[in-house]
Amino acid sequence: MRNPDETKTELRIKLMAVLLLVMSFGAIHLYDPALLPKLWALTISGDVNALTEILRSYGIWAMLISMVIDILINAVGFLPSIFISTANGILFGIIPGIIISWLAECIGVIISFLLMRSLLRDQAQKLIERSPYLKKVDEFSGRNGFQMMLFARTLPYFPSGIITALGAVSSISVKDYTLANFIGKLPSTALEVVVGHDVVNYEQNLTRLTVIVLGVALVYGGIIWLRRKRGVSEKEPVQYDRSDTPEGED
């Protein structure tokens, strides 16, 4: 049984998330009714240069508008945020672009997680209770949810909505999910901003782009190799010493 106080606290957090999402939509619409549809279309199309120029046209408000749009994209869960992250790096510079994108993506996926959990967790719980296997997986995700989510969020360019949905139907706590996202998303977001920035400006940053791509390939290639090696070693049959077998026995 869940603690009633914990249930009330989680309900308040979910209501705050919904309120923040509605207020973000409302504030942008009041500021400029044409802004959301325009930026939405450019984000989907992947026209980074046009997206950057539109954000630039809002002057001192560009940073706030970019952050709110990035939050909404990640809260929706099925749209790519790589294009606006790239625009942030180009428009505001590498370090500010990383910070803006990182904060916005974390806030967005936390809102998405809370909304998905409200809608999906009860249905998922019914399926879990019917299956001993799913129950074990669910218990594992509760005990090791932080490590699993932390690793998942460090993966660059992986569809964010899938990771959020898996977290929402698991037993990971809101606290662990939040912490894992703020830690795990920093390196992946930084990589996306830097690579996106350097791809657009590849003539000036070709050396750095090459080093980053090779470095990432080596790191993730090494991880895959170690995982496969570990899997093979775990599957190797145990060798018995037949000299210890009593005489007369096969």
Secondary structure as UniProt FT lines:
FT   HELIX           4..31
FT   TURN            33..34
FT   HELIX           35..45
FT   HELIX           48..56
FT   TURN            57..58
FT   HELIX           59..61
FT   HELIX           62..76
FT   HELIX           82..92
FT   HELIX           94..130
FT   HELIX           132..153
FT   TURN            156..157
FT   HELIX           160..169
FT   HELIX           174..200
FT   HELIX           202..235
FT   HELIX           242..244
FT   TURN            247..248
//
